[in-house]
């Protein structure tokens, strides 16, 4: 039982970390694209 709690806790931590990384990558990508468009104009 205790091992399961630790396992699910670490899985949740990894899942949250992945979501945050994907979210940040998406925001940075959007910023870079809008910045590149400004420079092209």
TAGISUL-V800981 format. One record per pair of residues at least 24 apart in sequence whose ideal C-beta (glycine too) atoms are under 7 Angstrom apart, sorted by the first residue. I is the first residue (numbers start at 0). J is the second residue. Records with the same first field share a line. If there is no record, write none. Layout:
BEGIN
I->J + J
END
This chain:
BEGIN
none
END
